[in-house]
């Protein structure tokens, strides 16, 4: 019995980050029938981390980012690694609490970056899912668009700061 439980957990869990994996994410989305907040996360400039410091360091960074996501959201939802440097949280919280949890995540990530200067920035977007008002797919698209908007804004600010430093 213990072996069966262990095998099931291994099939649902990402080996690197110990978060739930893409298959678990897809199953949860298919079963989602109640209000939820869906967060999307993407590690900024992840390829350059692997290229500069090696894949071992890249894996370490993914694991640390996954740990911050888990610490920030596991008590209110399910945390997933859904792709190479992409993560998702499906949280059972109110729309008004969504920003609070996002702020806590960003604060914790910033605090960890002080200790580990190689820890990358993470772009985040979220959308509220209400089964009465729209589909899960629509909420995912909104979360994804918001995340990419955040990513473009961060890049734009970085370029502006670079220009200021060079002046």
N, C-alpha and C positions, 0 to 999 in steps of 0.2 A: 504494500500500500504506500509506504513512504517513497519507494522508487518511482511509482506512478505519479505521485504528487510532484516529486523532484523533476521528472521528465516533462511534465506539463508546464511547470514554471520555467524550465530552460527553453521550451519552445515559444514562450510568450515574452521572454526577456532578452534585451540586447546584451551581449556578452561584455562589451566594452564599458558601457555606462551603467549597466544594471537597471536601466529604465525599461518600461515595456517597449516592445518592438513594433514595427510597422504592421505586422499581421494583427496584433492586439488592438492597435489604433483603428484599423479598418473594421474589425469586428465591433468595436465600441461605437464607431460612427453609424454602422448599419443598425445597431440596436438603440440608438439615441432617440428618445421620444419625449424627453423633458427639457426644460430650459437649461441652458449651459452657456458658459463663456468659453470660447475656443481661442487659445493663444497659439501663435506661430512664432518660432524663433529661428534665426539663421545666423551662424557665426560669420562675422565680417572678415573678409580677406583670409579665409581659412587656407586656401591654396598657398599663399605666401608663407604661412606658418610652417606648413610641411616642407616647402622649398627651402626656407631659410634654416629651420632648426631640425628638420627630419621628421619622419612619420611617427617615431616614438614620442617626440614632444607634441606632435599634433594629436595623437591619441590621448596623451595626458591632458591636453587642453579640453578636448571633447569630454573627457571624463569629469574634469573639474566643472565645466559649464553644466553638464548633466547633474552634477551634485548640487549646484546652486539652484537649478530648476526644481529638483526634488525637495530641497530644503524649503524653498519658497512656496511650493504649490501642493505637495503630496497630501497635506492635511485637508485640502479642499477639492482635490480632483486626482485625475490619473495623468501621469507624466510619461511621455513617449519620445524615443528617438526614431524619427520616421525616415531618415535618409542620412547620408554622410555627415553633414554638419547642420542638419535640420532637426528641430525638436518641436513637439506640440504638447499642450496641456489642455485637457477637457475638464473644466472646473465647474463644480456645482455651487456657484455663488451668484449673488445678485448682480445686475448690470452696474449698480452704483459701487459695488465692491471691486469691480474689475481693475480700475485704475489704482486702487490701494495696493492690491497684490502685485501689480506690475511695478509700482514704485519700490516696493520692498525687494523685489527681485533685482532691480537695477541698482539699488543701494548696496545690496549684498555683493553683487558682481563688482561694483566699484571698490568696495572694501577689500575684496580678494585680489583685485588688480594691484593694490598698493603692496601687497605681499609678494605678488608674482607679476612682474612687469610684462611678461610675455602673454598674459591672459588676454585674449582678444575681446573686442567689443562685440555685442550681440544685438542684432536688429530684431525688434519685436513688434508684432501687430496682434490685434485681437478683434473679435466680433462676438456679439451676443446672439445666441441661437434661441429662437422661440418657435416651437413647432406650429403654432397658430399663425404666425406671421410669415414664415418662409421655410425653405428647405435647408438641410444640413449643408448641401453643396453650396448654396448661396452664402451661408455664413462662412464657410471655408474660403470662398473667393474673396469675401470682404476682409477676412483676417489676413489673407495672403497679400492683398492690395495694400492694406495698412502697413504691413511689415515692410514691403518694398518701398513704400512712400517714406517710412522711417529711415531705411537704408540709404535712399537717395539724398534725403535731408542731411544725414550724418556725413556722407561723402562731400556734399556741397559745403557744409560747415568746415570740414577738414581742409578743403581746397582754399576756402576764404582765409582760414587761420594760417595756412602755409604762405599765402600771398602777403599777409600781414607781417609774418616773421621775416620774409625776404625783403620787405620794403625798408 
